[in-house]
Amino acid sequence: MSKAHTNGADTRNVAVREATGDFVLWVDSDDLLMPGAIAAHRAAMRDYPAADVYYGNLKVFGDTRRFPSAEVLYDDFWGRTAYLRHRLVSHNRVPQPGTAVRRALYTRVGGYDPAFVRAHDYEFWTRAVDHATFKHVSAFTCLWRWHSSNMSS
């Protein structure tokens, strides 16, 4: 399938509509899935089958000056939805790259809002937090490329 170039949120919404599996695992065009990431996701899904969002840590490559350790580590919000909601007030606490999202969550919450050209994942998590369970995968799941023209920058 192909589509006209629009924006990240719109493209993600098309991907969700076209997906046929129970989960969508996000890896953007300039990122790489880490070896062992799918096995780590499967283990978390086996151990925590009720979760809707499975996310791991990120290894950073490219311009790593903003990330001196070249790693981004995330908290586990399993059973701590109120804490995640509180933490989302100021920053994104769940990565998009390397994250597996139950496709049915998009039906419950709605897709990504195309009005958010930047931070559409953050805006989505702020809506999803009251409708989903989040589970950290104890692994590096994605090699995340950082550069000056990242949407996150």
N, CA, C and O atoms as a GROMACS GRO file, in nm:
protein
  612
    1MET      N    1   0.084  -0.117   0.000
    1MET     CA    2   0.000   0.000   0.000
    1MET      C    3   0.089   0.124   0.000
    1MET      O    4   0.194   0.124   0.064
    2SER      N    5   0.050   0.225  -0.069
    2SER     CA    6   0.122   0.351  -0.065
    2SER      C    7   0.021   0.462  -0.040
    2SER      O    8  -0.099   0.446  -0.063
    3LYS      N    9   0.071   0.575   0.006
    3LYS     CA   10  -0.015   0.690   0.030
    3LYS      C   11   0.065   0.816   0.006
    3LYS      O   12   0.188   0.814   0.007
    4ALA      N   13  -0.004   0.924  -0.014
    4ALA     CA   14   0.063   1.053  -0.031
    4ALA      C   15   0.132   1.091   0.099
    4ALA      O   16   0.085   1.058   0.208
    5HIS      N   17   0.244   1.161   0.086
    5HIS     CA   18   0.317   1.207   0.204
    5HIS      C   19   0.234   1.313   0.276
    5HIS      O   20   0.196   1.414   0.217
    6THR      N   21   0.207   1.289   0.403
    6THR     CA   22   0.132   1.387   0.483
    6THR      C   23   0.212   1.416   0.608
    6THR      O   24   0.303   1.498   0.605
    7ASN      N   25   0.179   1.352   0.718
    7ASN     CA   26   0.256   1.371   0.842
    7ASN      C   27   0.261   1.240   0.919
    7ASN      O   28   0.195   1.142   0.883
    8GLY      N   29   0.340   1.239   1.026
    8GLY     CA   30   0.360   1.117   1.103
    8GLY      C   31   0.232   1.060   1.162
    8GLY      O   32   0.209   0.940   1.156
    9ALA      N   33   0.149   1.146   1.218
    9ALA     CA   34   0.025   1.098   1.281
    9ALA      C   35  -0.066   1.033   1.178
    9ALA      O   36  -0.121   0.926   1.203
   10ASP      N   37  -0.082   1.097   1.065
   10ASP     CA   38  -0.167   1.042   0.960
   10ASP      C   39  -0.112   0.909   0.909
   10ASP      O   40  -0.187   0.814   0.887
   11THR      N   41   0.018   0.903   0.891
   11THR     CA   42   0.082   0.780   0.844
   11THR      C   43   0.064   0.668   0.945
   11THR      O   44   0.035   0.554   0.906
   12ARG      N   45   0.079   0.697   1.073
   12ARG     CA   46   0.057   0.594   1.176
   12ARG      C   47  -0.088   0.546   1.175
   12ARG      O   48  -0.113   0.426   1.189
   13ASN      N   49  -0.182   0.637   1.157
   13ASN     CA   50  -0.323   0.597   1.153
   13ASN      C   51  -0.351   0.503   1.036
   13ASN      O   52  -0.427   0.406   1.050
   14VAL      N   53  -0.290   0.530   0.921
   14VAL     CA   54  -0.306   0.440   0.806
   14VAL      C   55  -0.245   0.304   0.840
   14VAL      O   56  -0.305   0.201   0.810
   15ALA      N   57  -0.128   0.303   0.901
   15ALA     CA   58  -0.063   0.177   0.938
   15ALA      C   59  -0.151   0.096   1.033
   15ALA      O   60  -0.163  -0.026   1.017
   16VAL      N   61  -0.211   0.161   1.131
   16VAL     CA   62  -0.299   0.092   1.225
   16VAL      C   63  -0.420   0.033   1.150
   16VAL      O   64  -0.458  -0.082   1.175
   17ARG      N   65  -0.479   0.110   1.060
   17ARG     CA   66  -0.594   0.060   0.984
   17ARG      C   67  -0.557  -0.060   0.896
   17ARG      O   68  -0.637  -0.152   0.879
   18GLU      N   69  -0.437  -0.058   0.842
   18GLU     CA   70  -0.393  -0.165   0.752
   18GLU      C   71  -0.342  -0.288   0.828
   18GLU      O   72  -0.337  -0.397   0.770
   19ALA      N   73  -0.304  -0.272   0.953
   19ALA     CA   74  -0.249  -0.384   1.031
   19ALA      C   75  -0.355  -0.492   1.053
   19ALA      O   76  -0.474  -0.463   1.062
   20THR      N   77  -0.309  -0.614   1.061
   20THR     CA   78  -0.402  -0.725   1.083
   20THR      C   79  -0.375  -0.800   1.212
   20THR      O   80  -0.458  -0.880   1.256
   21GLY      N   81  -0.261  -0.777   1.274
   21GLY     CA   82  -0.227  -0.847   1.398
   21GLY      C   83  -0.291  -0.783   1.520
   21GLY      O   84  -0.356  -0.679   1.510
   22ASP      N   85  -0.271  -0.845   1.634
   22ASP     CA   86  -0.324  -0.791   1.759
   22ASP      C   87  -0.244  -0.670   1.808
   22ASP      O   88  -0.296  -0.585   1.880
   23PHE      N   89  -0.117  -0.664   1.769
   23PHE     CA   90  -0.029  -0.555   1.813
   23PHE      C   91   0.036  -0.487   1.694
   23PHE      O   92   0.056  -0.548   1.588
   24VAL      N   93   0.069  -0.360   1.713
   24VAL     CA   94   0.150  -0.285   1.617
   24VAL      C   95   0.280  -0.252   1.690
   24VAL      O   96   0.278  -0.192   1.798
   25LEU      N   97   0.392  -0.289   1.631
   25LEU     CA   98   0.524  -0.261   1.688
   25LEU      C   99   0.587  -0.151   1.605
   25LEU      O  100   0.613  -0.169   1.486
   26TRP      N  101   0.610  -0.035   1.668
   26TRP     CA  102   0.656   0.083   1.595
   26TRP      C  103   0.808   0.087   1.583
   26TRP      O  104   0.879   0.081   1.683
   27VAL      N  105   0.856   0.098   1.460
   27VAL     CA  106   0.997   0.122   1.430
   27VAL      C  107   0.998   0.220   1.313
   27VAL      O  108   0.959   0.184   1.202
   28ASP      N  109   1.042   0.342   1.338
   28ASP     CA  110   1.042   0.443   1.232
   28ASP      C  111   1.155   0.417   1.132
   28ASP      O  112   1.244   0.337   1.157
   29SER      N  113   1.149   0.486   1.020
   29SER     CA  114   1.238   0.458   0.908
   29SER      C  115   1.385   0.480   0.939
   29SER      O  116   1.471   0.419   0.874
   30ASP      N  117   1.418   0.563   1.035
   30ASP     CA  118   1.559   0.586   1.066
   30ASP      C  119   1.602   0.518   1.197
   30ASP      O  120   1.710   0.545   1.248
   31ASP      N  121   1.518   0.430   1.251
   31ASP     CA  122   1.549   0.355   1.372
   31ASP      C  123   1.568   0.208   1.338
   31ASP      O  124   1.535   0.164   1.228
   32LEU      N  125   1.621   0.133   1.434
   32LEU     CA  126   1.645  -0.010   1.413
   32LEU      C  127   1.594  -0.088   1.534
   32LEU      O  128   1.617  -0.047   1.648
   33LEU      N  129   1.528  -0.197   1.510
   33LEU     CA  130   1.485  -0.284   1.618
   33LEU      C  131   1.609  -0.354   1.673
   33LEU      O  132   1.691  -0.404   1.596
   34MET      N  133   1.623  -0.358   1.804
   34MET     CA  134   1.739  -0.421   1.866
   34MET      C  135   1.728  -0.573   1.858
   34MET      O  136   1.618  -0.627   1.862
   35PRO      N  137   1.842  -0.641   1.847
   35PRO     CA  138   1.838  -0.788   1.853
   35PRO      C  139   1.774  -0.830   1.986
   35PRO      O  140   1.805  -0.775   2.092
   36GLY      N  141   1.687  -0.926   1.980
   36GLY     CA  142   1.621  -0.976   2.100
   36GLY      C  143   1.497  -0.899   2.141
   36GLY      O  144   1.431  -0.936   2.238
   37ALA      N  145   1.464  -0.793   2.069
   37ALA     CA  146   1.350  -0.709   2.108
   37ALA      C  147   1.219  -0.786   2.099
   37ALA      O  148   1.136  -0.776   2.190
   38ILE      N  149   1.199  -0.860   1.994
   38ILE     CA  150   1.072  -0.932   1.979
   38ILE      C  151   1.060  -1.040   2.085
   38ILE      O  152   0.952  -1.061   2.140
   39ALA      N  153   1.169  -1.108   2.116
   39ALA     CA  154   1.166  -1.208   2.223
   39ALA      C  155   1.133  -1.142   2.357
   39ALA      O  156   1.058  -1.198   2.436
   40ALA      N  157   1.189  -1.025   2.382
   40ALA     CA  158   1.160  -0.954   2.507
   40ALA      C  159   1.014  -0.912   2.513
   40ALA      O  160   0.951  -0.923   2.618
   41HIS      N  161   0.960  -0.865   2.402
   41HIS     CA  162   0.818  -0.830   2.397
   41HIS      C  163   0.731  -0.953   2.420
   41HIS      O  164   0.635  -0.948   2.497
   42ARG      N  165   0.764  -1.062   2.356
   42ARG     CA  166   0.685  -1.185   2.371
   42ARG      C  167   0.688  -1.233   2.515
   42ARG      O  168   0.585  -1.277   2.567
   43ALA      N  169   0.802  -1.225   2.580
   43ALA     CA  170   0.811  -1.268   2.721
   43ALA      C  171   0.724  -1.180   2.809
   43ALA      O  172   0.653  -1.230   2.897
   44ALA      N  173   0.727  -1.049   2.786
   44ALA     CA  174   0.644  -0.957   2.864
   44ALA      C  175   0.496  -0.984   2.837
   44ALA      O  176   0.414  -0.979   2.929
   45MET      N  177   0.461  -1.011   2.712
   45MET     CA  178   0.323  -1.040   2.677
   45MET      C  179   0.276  -1.170   2.742
   45MET      O  180   0.160  -1.182   2.783
   46ARG      N  181   0.366  -1.267   2.752
   46ARG     CA  182   0.332  -1.393   2.818
   46ARG      C  183   0.312  -1.370   2.969
   46ARG      O  184   0.217  -1.423   3.028
   47ASP      N  185   0.401  -1.293   3.030
   47ASP     CA  186   0.396  -1.271   3.175
   47ASP      C  187   0.293  -1.169   3.218
   47ASP      O  188   0.242  -1.175   3.330
   48TYR      N  189   0.260  -1.075   3.131
   48TYR     CA  190   0.164  -0.967   3.160
   48TYR      C  191   0.066  -0.954   3.044
   48TYR      O  192   0.066  -0.854   2.974
   49PRO      N  193  -0.019  -1.055   3.023
   49PRO     CA  194  -0.104  -1.056   2.904
   49PRO      C  195  -0.210  -0.946   2.902
   49PRO      O  196  -0.267  -0.919   2.796
   50ALA      N  197  -0.239  -0.884   3.015
   50ALA     CA  198  -0.343  -0.781   3.019
   50ALA      C  199  -0.294  -0.644   2.973
   50ALA      O  200  -0.376  -0.554   2.955
   51ALA      N  201  -0.165  -0.627   2.954
   51ALA     CA  202  -0.113  -0.495   2.915
   51ALA      C  203  -0.155  -0.462   2.772
   51ALA      O  204  -0.176  -0.550   2.689
   52ASP      N  205  -0.167  -0.333   2.748
   52ASP     CA  206  -0.201  -0.281   2.615
   52ASP      C  207  -0.080  -0.222   2.544
   52ASP      O  208  -0.075  -0.218   2.421
   53VAL      N  209   0.017  -0.176   2.622
   53VAL     CA  210   0.135  -0.110   2.566
   53VAL      C  211   0.258  -0.173   2.632
   53VAL      O  212   0.270  -0.176   2.754
   54TYR      N  213   0.349  -0.224   2.548
   54TYR     CA  214   0.476  -0.281   2.595
   54TYR      C  215   0.588  -0.197   2.538
   54TYR      O  216   0.600  -0.183   2.416
   55TYR      N  217   0.670  -0.142   2.624
   55TYR     CA  218   0.776  -0.051   2.580
   55TYR      C  219   0.905  -0.084   2.653
   55TYR      O  220   0.904  -0.128   2.768
   56GLY      N  221   1.015  -0.063   2.586
   56GLY     CA  222   1.145  -0.089   2.646
   56GLY      C  223   1.229   0.037   2.652
   56GLY      O  224   1.178   0.148   2.643
   57ASN      N  225   1.357   0.017   2.668
   57ASN     CA  226   1.453   0.128   2.671
   57ASN      C  227   1.509   0.148   2.531
   57ASN      O  228   1.495   0.063   2.443
   58LEU      N  229   1.572   0.263   2.512
   58LEU     CA  230   1.628   0.297   2.381
   58LEU      C  231   1.779   0.315   2.389
   58LEU      O  232   1.830   0.373   2.485
   59LYS      N  233   1.849   0.265   2.290
   59LYS     CA  234   1.989   0.299   2.267
   59LYS      C  235   1.986   0.411   2.163
   59LYS      O  236   1.909   0.406   2.067
   60VAL      N  237   2.069   0.512   2.184
   60VAL     CA  238   2.069   0.629   2.095
   60VAL      C  239   2.193   0.625   2.006
   60VAL      O  240   2.302   0.594   2.053
   61PHE      N  241   2.174   0.656   1.878
   61PHE     CA  242   2.289   0.671   1.789
   61PHE      C  243   2.269   0.797   1.706
   61PHE      O  244   2.160   0.854   1.702
   62GLY      N  245   2.375   0.839   1.642
   62GLY     CA  246   2.372   0.966   1.570
   62GLY      C  247   2.436   1.072   1.657
   62GLY      O  248   2.544   1.052   1.713
   63ASP      N  249   2.369   1.186   1.670
   63ASP     CA  250   2.419   1.295   1.754
   63ASP      C  251   2.374   1.268   1.898
   63ASP      O  252   2.261   1.298   1.935
   64THR      N  253   2.463   1.212   1.978
   64THR     CA  254   2.427   1.171   2.113
   64THR      C  255   2.461   1.276   2.219
   64THR      O  256   2.457   1.245   2.339
   65ARG      N  257   2.494   1.398   2.180
   65ARG     CA  258   2.531   1.499   2.280
   65ARG      C  259   2.421   1.523   2.382
   65ARG      O  260   2.450   1.552   2.498
   66ARG      N  261   2.295   1.512   2.341
   66ARG     CA  262   2.185   1.533   2.435
   66ARG      C  263   2.170   1.412   2.529
   66ARG      O  264   2.108   1.423   2.634
   67PHE      N  265   2.228   1.301   2.491
   67PHE     CA  266   2.217   1.177   2.568
   67PHE      C  267   2.358   1.125   2.595
   67PHE      O  268   2.405   1.036   2.524
   68PRO      N  269   2.426   1.178   2.697
   68PRO     CA  270   2.567   1.141   2.720
   68PRO      C  271   2.590   0.992   2.736
   68PRO      O  272   2.697   0.942   2.699
   69SER      N  273   2.492   0.919   2.792
   69SER     CA  274   2.511   0.775   2.810
   69SER      C  275   2.470   0.697   2.685
   69SER      O  276   2.491   0.576   2.678
   70ALA      N  277   2.413   0.766   2.586
   70ALA     CA  278   2.361   0.705   2.463
   70ALA      C  279   2.252   0.603   2.494
   70ALA      O  280   2.231   0.507   2.420
   71GLU      N  281   2.183   0.626   2.605
   71GLU     CA  282   2.072   0.539   2.645
   71GLU      C  283   1.959   0.625   2.701
   71GLU      O  284   1.982   0.729   2.762
   72VAL      N  285   1.836   0.579   2.678
   72VAL     CA  286   1.719   0.641   2.741
   72VAL      C  287   1.647   0.529   2.814
   72VAL      O  288   1.599   0.433   2.754
   73LEU      N  289   1.642   0.542   2.947
   73LEU     CA  290   1.581   0.441   3.032
   73LEU      C  291   1.443   0.488   3.078
   73LEU      O  292   1.424   0.605   3.110
   74TYR      N  293   1.348   0.396   3.081
   74TYR     CA  294   1.211   0.430   3.115
   74TYR      C  295   1.166   0.356   3.241
   74TYR      O  296   1.212   0.245   3.267
   75ASP      N  297   1.078   0.419   3.318
   75ASP     CA  298   1.018   0.357   3.435
   75ASP      C  299   0.915   0.253   3.393
   75ASP      O  300   0.862   0.257   3.282
   76ASP      N  301   0.887   0.161   3.485
   76ASP     CA  302   0.779   0.065   3.464
   76ASP      C  303   0.654   0.120   3.529
   76ASP      O  304   0.652   0.147   3.650
   77PHE      N  305   0.549   0.137   3.451
   77PHE     CA  306   0.424   0.193   3.501
   77PHE      C  307   0.316   0.086   3.520
   77PHE      O  308   0.198   0.118   3.533
   78TRP      N  309   0.357  -0.040   3.520
   78TRP     CA  310   0.261  -0.148   3.544
   78TRP      C  311   0.200  -0.130   3.683
   78TRP      O  312   0.272  -0.124   3.783
   79GLY      N  313   0.067  -0.122   3.689
   79GLY     CA  314  -0.002  -0.104   3.816
   79GLY      C  315   0.013   0.035   3.876
   79GLY      O  316  -0.022   0.056   3.991
   80ARG      N  317   0.065   0.128   3.799
   80ARG     CA  318   0.090   0.264   3.848
   80ARG      C  319   0.036   0.368   3.749
   80ARG      O  320   0.104   0.463   3.712
   81THR      N  321  -0.088   0.347   3.707
   81THR     CA  322  -0.149   0.436   3.608
   81THR      C  323  -0.157   0.579   3.657
   81THR      O  324  -0.129   0.672   3.582
   82ALA      N  325  -0.195   0.598   3.782
   82ALA     CA  326  -0.206   0.734   3.836
   82ALA      C  327  -0.070   0.803   3.833
   82ALA      O  328  -0.061   0.922   3.804
   83TYR      N  329   0.036   0.729   3.864
   83TYR     CA  330   0.170   0.786   3.860
   83TYR      C  331   0.209   0.823   3.717
   83TYR      O  332   0.268   0.929   3.695
   84LEU      N  333   0.178   0.737   3.621
   84LEU     CA  334   0.206   0.770   3.481
   84LEU      C  335   0.130   0.895   3.440
   84LEU      O  336   0.187   0.985   3.378
   85ARG      N  337   0.002   0.902   3.474
   85ARG     CA  338  -0.078   1.021   3.440
   85ARG      C  339  -0.010   1.146   3.498
   85ARG      O  340   0.002   1.248   3.428
   86HIS      N  341   0.032   1.140   3.621
   86HIS     CA  342   0.101   1.252   3.686
   86HIS      C  343   0.230   1.287   3.613
   86HIS      O  344   0.259   1.405   3.592
   87ARG      N  345   0.308   1.188   3.574
   87ARG     CA  346   0.436   1.212   3.506
   87ARG      C  347   0.417   1.266   3.364
   87ARG      O  348   0.502   1.340   3.314
   88LEU      N  349   0.307   1.230   3.300
   88LEU     CA  350   0.282   1.279   3.164
   88LEU      C  351   0.249   1.427   3.159
   88LEU      O  352   0.246   1.486   3.051
   89VAL      N  353   0.224   1.488   3.271
   89VAL     CA  354   0.193   1.631   3.274
   89VAL      C  355   0.309   1.712   3.218
   89VAL      O  356   0.288   1.815   3.154
   90SER      N  357   0.431   1.668   3.242
   90SER     CA  358   0.545   1.751   3.201
   90SER      C  359   0.628   1.695   3.086
   90SER      O  360   0.692   1.773   3.014
   91HIS      N  361   0.631   1.564   3.066
   91HIS     CA  362   0.716   1.507   2.960
   91HIS      C  363   0.657   1.375   2.912
   91HIS      O  364   0.575   1.312   2.980
   92ASN      N  365   0.700   1.335   2.794
   92ASN     CA  366   0.662   1.204   2.743
   92ASN      C  367   0.738   1.098   2.823
   92ASN      O  368   0.860   1.107   2.836
   93ARG      N  369   0.668   1.000   2.875
   93ARG     CA  370   0.730   0.896   2.959
   93ARG      C  371   0.726   0.758   2.896
   93ARG      O  372   0.769   0.660   2.957
   94VAL      N  373   0.675   0.750   2.773
   94VAL     CA  374   0.666   0.623   2.701
   94VAL      C  375   0.721   0.647   2.560
   94VAL      O  376   0.674   0.738   2.491
   95PRO      N  377   0.818   0.568   2.518
   95PRO     CA  378   0.873   0.589   2.384
   95PRO      C  379   0.778   0.540   2.276
   95PRO      O  380   0.695   0.453   2.301
   96GLN      N  381   0.789   0.595   2.158
   96GLN     CA  382   0.718   0.540   2.042
   96GLN      C  383   0.802   0.432   1.975
   96GLN      O  384   0.750   0.326   1.943
   97PRO      N  385   0.933   0.457   1.953
   97PRO     CA  386   1.014   0.356   1.885
   97PRO      C  387   1.027   0.230   1.970
   97PRO      O  388   1.051   0.237   2.091
   98GLY      N  389   1.012   0.116   1.907
   98GLY     CA  390   1.030  -0.012   1.976
   98GLY      C  391   0.915  -0.048   2.068
   98GLY      O  392   0.929  -0.140   2.150
   99THR      N  393   0.803   0.021   2.058
   99THR     CA  394   0.688  -0.002   2.146
   99THR      C  395   0.580  -0.080   2.072
   99THR      O  396   0.547  -0.049   1.958
  100ALA      N  397   0.526  -0.181   2.141
  100ALA     CA  398   0.417  -0.261   2.086
  100ALA      C  399   0.286  -0.216   2.151
  100ALA      O  400   0.274  -0.213   2.273
  101VAL      N  401   0.190  -0.181   2.066
  101VAL     CA  402   0.061  -0.129   2.114
  101VAL      C  403  -0.050  -0.223   2.066
  101VAL      O  404  -0.058  -0.257   1.948
  102ARG      N  405  -0.133  -0.262   2.160
  102ARG     CA  406  -0.249  -0.345   2.123
  102ARG      C  407  -0.335  -0.266   2.026
  102ARG      O  408  -0.377  -0.154   2.056
  103ARG      N  409  -0.362  -0.323   1.911
  103ARG     CA  410  -0.435  -0.252   1.806
  103ARG      C  411  -0.574  -0.208   1.854
  103ARG      O  412  -0.622  -0.102   1.812
  104ALA      N  413  -0.637  -0.286   1.939
  104ALA     CA  414  -0.770  -0.252   1.991
  104ALA      C  415  -0.768  -0.123   2.074
  104ALA      O  416  -0.872  -0.059   2.090
  105LEU      N  417  -0.652  -0.084   2.125
  105LEU     CA  418  -0.643   0.041   2.201
  105LEU      C  419  -0.676   0.161   2.111
  105LEU      O  420  -0.737   0.258   2.157
  106TYR      N  421  -0.638   0.154   1.985
  106TYR     CA  422  -0.668   0.264   1.893
  106TYR      C  423  -0.818   0.276   1.869
  106TYR      O  424  -0.868   0.386   1.844
  107THR      N  425  -0.888   0.165   1.876
  107THR     CA  426  -1.035   0.170   1.863
  107THR      C  427  -1.096   0.234   1.987
  107THR      O  428  -1.187   0.316   1.977
  108ARG      N  429  -1.045   0.198   2.104
  108ARG     CA  430  -1.097   0.252   2.230
  108ARG      C  431  -1.068   0.401   2.247
  108ARG      O  432  -1.153   0.477   2.292
  109VAL      N  433  -0.947   0.442   2.209
  109VAL     CA  434  -0.901   0.579   2.237
  109VAL      C  435  -0.913   0.670   2.116
  109VAL      O  436  -0.927   0.792   2.130
  110GLY      N  437  -0.909   0.613   1.998
  110GLY     CA  438  -0.896   0.692   1.876
  110GLY      C  439  -0.751   0.691   1.834
  110GLY      O  440  -0.662   0.662   1.914
  111GLY      N  441  -0.727   0.724   1.711
  111GLY     CA  442  -0.591   0.720   1.659
  111GLY      C  443  -0.510   0.842   1.698
  111GLY      O  444  -0.545   0.916   1.790
  112TYR      N  445  -0.402   0.860   1.626
  112TYR     CA  446  -0.315   0.976   1.646
  112TYR      C  447  -0.383   1.098   1.585
  112TYR      O  448  -0.447   1.089   1.480
  113ASP      N  449  -0.370   1.211   1.651
  113ASP     CA  450  -0.433   1.334   1.604
  113ASP      C  451  -0.342   1.402   1.502
  113ASP      O  452  -0.235   1.450   1.540
  114PRO      N  453  -0.381   1.408   1.374
  114PRO     CA  454  -0.297   1.469   1.271
  114PRO      C  455  -0.271   1.617   1.293
  114PRO      O  456  -0.182   1.674   1.230
  115ALA      N  457  -0.347   1.682   1.381
  115ALA     CA  458  -0.320   1.822   1.412
  115ALA      C  459  -0.188   1.838   1.487
  115ALA      O  460  -0.131   1.947   1.490
  116PHE      N  461  -0.139   1.729   1.547
  116PHE     CA  462  -0.012   1.734   1.620
  116PHE      C  463   0.098   1.689   1.526
  116PHE      O  464   0.127   1.570   1.515
  117VAL      N  465   0.159   1.783   1.458
  117VAL     CA  466   0.267   1.752   1.366
  117VAL      C  467   0.388   1.700   1.444
  117VAL      O  468   0.458   1.610   1.398
  118ARG      N  469   0.411   1.756   1.559
  118ARG     CA  470   0.515   1.709   1.651
  118ARG      C  471   0.446   1.649   1.773
  118ARG      O  472   0.335   1.690   1.809
  119ALA      N  473   0.509   1.556   1.834
  119ALA     CA  474   0.464   1.497   1.961
  119ALA      C  475   0.328   1.429   1.953
  119ALA      O  476   0.254   1.427   2.051
  120HIS      N  477   0.293   1.374   1.837
  120HIS     CA  478   0.164   1.305   1.825
  120HIS      C  479   0.160   1.181   1.913
  120HIS      O  480   0.053   1.142   1.960
  121ASP      N  481   0.276   1.117   1.937
  121ASP     CA  482   0.278   1.003   2.027
  121ASP      C  483   0.249   1.047   2.171
  121ASP      O  484   0.172   0.982   2.242
  122TYR      N  485   0.310   1.156   2.213
  122TYR     CA  486   0.286   1.211   2.348
  122TYR      C  487   0.139   1.245   2.367
  122TYR      O  488   0.079   1.213   2.470
  123GLU      N  489   0.081   1.309   2.268
  123GLU     CA  490  -0.061   1.344   2.277
  123GLU      C  491  -0.146   1.217   2.286
  123GLU      O  492  -0.243   1.213   2.361
  124PHE      N  493  -0.110   1.115   2.210
  124PHE     CA  494  -0.183   0.988   2.216
  124PHE      C  495  -0.173   0.924   2.354
  124PHE      O  496  -0.273   0.879   2.409
  125TRP      N  497  -0.052   0.921   2.412
  125TRP     CA  498  -0.035   0.860   2.545
  125TRP      C  499  -0.119   0.934   2.650
  125TRP      O  500  -0.172   0.872   2.741
  126THR      N  501  -0.130   1.066   2.637
  126THR     CA  502  -0.210   1.141   2.736
  126THR      C  503  -0.357   1.104   2.730
  126THR      O  504  -0.428   1.111   2.830
  127ARG      N  505  -0.405   1.064   2.611
  127ARG     CA  506  -0.544   1.016   2.601
  127ARG      C  507  -0.554   0.870   2.641
  127ARG      O  508  -0.654   0.829   2.700
  128ALA      N  509  -0.454   0.790   2.610
  128ALA     CA  510  -0.458   0.646   2.634
  128ALA      C  511  -0.439   0.609   2.780
  128ALA      O  512  -0.484   0.502   2.823
  129VAL      N  513  -0.376   0.695   2.858
  129VAL     CA  514  -0.341   0.659   2.995
  129VAL      C  515  -0.462   0.617   3.078
  129VAL      O  516  -0.448   0.534   3.168
  130ASP      N  517  -0.578   0.670   3.052
  130ASP     CA  518  -0.697   0.633   3.128
  130ASP      C  519  -0.769   0.511   3.072
  130ASP      O  520  -0.870   0.468   3.127
  131HIS      N  521  -0.719   0.455   2.963
  131HIS     CA  522  -0.786   0.343   2.896
  131HIS      C  523  -0.696   0.223   2.875
  131HIS      O  524  -0.739   0.124   2.816
  132ALA      N  525  -0.572   0.230   2.920
  132ALA     CA  526  -0.475   0.127   2.887
  132ALA      C  527  -0.389   0.091   3.008
  132ALA      O  528  -0.381   0.166   3.106
  133THR      N  529  -0.327  -0.025   2.997
  133THR     CA  530  -0.226  -0.064   3.095
  133THR      C  531  -0.092  -0.066   3.022
  133THR      O  532  -0.083  -0.110   2.907
  134PHE      N  533   0.010  -0.017   3.089
  134PHE     CA  534   0.143   0.000   3.032
  134PHE      C  535   0.240  -0.093   3.105
  134PHE      O  536   0.240  -0.100   3.228
  135LYS      N  537   0.324  -0.163   3.029
  135LYS     CA  538   0.423  -0.252   3.088
  135LYS      C  539   0.559  -0.229   3.024
  135LYS      O  540   0.574  -0.236   2.903
  136HIS      N  541   0.656  -0.202   3.109
  136HIS     CA  542   0.794  -0.186   3.064
  136HIS      C  543   0.853  -0.323   3.034
  136HIS      O  544   0.836  -0.417   3.110
  137VAL      N  545   0.922  -0.332   2.922
  137VAL     CA  546   0.995  -0.452   2.883
  137VAL      C  547   1.139  -0.431   2.927
  137VAL      O  548   1.202  -0.333   2.887
  138SER      N  549   1.191  -0.518   3.008
  138SER     CA  550   1.325  -0.500   3.066
  138SER      C  551   1.433  -0.532   2.963
  138SER      O  552   1.508  -0.629   2.978
  139ALA      N  553   1.438  -0.450   2.859
  139ALA     CA  554   1.537  -0.471   2.753
  139ALA      C  555   1.548  -0.342   2.673
  139ALA      O  556   1.462  -0.255   2.679
  140PHE      N  557   1.657  -0.332   2.598
  140PHE     CA  558   1.668  -0.227   2.497
  140PHE      C  559   1.597  -0.281   2.374
  140PHE      O  560   1.637  -0.382   2.317
  141THR      N  561   1.491  -0.212   2.332
  141THR     CA  562   1.410  -0.264   2.222
  141THR      C  563   1.436  -0.194   2.090
  141THR      O  564   1.404  -0.248   1.984
  142CYS      N  565   1.494  -0.074   2.094
  142CYS     CA  566   1.512  -0.001   1.970
  142CYS      C  567   1.641   0.080   1.973
  142CYS      O  568   1.679   0.136   2.076
  143LEU      N  569   1.706   0.085   1.860
  143LEU     CA  570   1.820   0.174   1.838
  143LEU      C  571   1.761   0.298   1.774
  143LEU      O  572   1.722   0.296   1.657
  144TRP      N  573   1.756   0.406   1.850
  144TRP     CA  574   1.686   0.529   1.814
  144TRP      C  575   1.784   0.630   1.757
  144TRP      O  576   1.879   0.670   1.826
  145ARG      N  577   1.764   0.672   1.636
  145ARG     CA  578   1.853   0.769   1.573
  145ARG      C  579   1.813   0.910   1.616
  145ARG      O  580   1.698   0.950   1.601
  146TRP      N  581   1.909   0.984   1.669
  146TRP     CA  582   1.886   1.121   1.710
  146TRP      C  583   1.965   1.213   1.620
  146TRP      O  584   2.084   1.192   1.596
  147HIS      N  585   1.898   1.317   1.569
  147HIS     CA  586   1.964   1.418   1.487
  147HIS      C  587   1.885   1.548   1.501
  147HIS      O  588   1.776   1.549   1.559
  148SER      N  589   1.939   1.654   1.449
  148SER     CA  590   1.879   1.787   1.470
  148SER      C  591   1.742   1.803   1.405
  148SER      O  592   1.667   1.894   1.442
  149SER      N  593   1.707   1.717   1.311
  149SER     CA  594   1.575   1.730   1.250
  149SER      C  595   1.476   1.623   1.296
  149SER      O  596   1.373   1.602   1.232
  150ASN      N  597   1.506   1.556   1.407
  150ASN     CA  598   1.408   1.464   1.467
  150ASN      C  599   1.281   1.539   1.498
  150ASN      O  600   1.285   1.658   1.531
  151MET      N  601   1.168   1.471   1.487
  151MET     CA  602   1.041   1.532   1.530
  151MET      C  603   1.050   1.563   1.679
  151MET      O  604   0.989   1.660   1.725
  152SER      N  605   1.124   1.483   1.756
  152SER     CA  606   1.136   1.503   1.900
  152SER      C  607   1.225   1.622   1.936
  152SER      O  608   1.218   1.673   2.048
  153SER      N  609   1.308   1.665   1.842
  153SER     CA  610   1.401   1.772   1.876
  153SER      C  611   1.332   1.906   1.878
  153SER      O  612   1.395   2.008   1.905
   0.00000   0.00000   0.00000
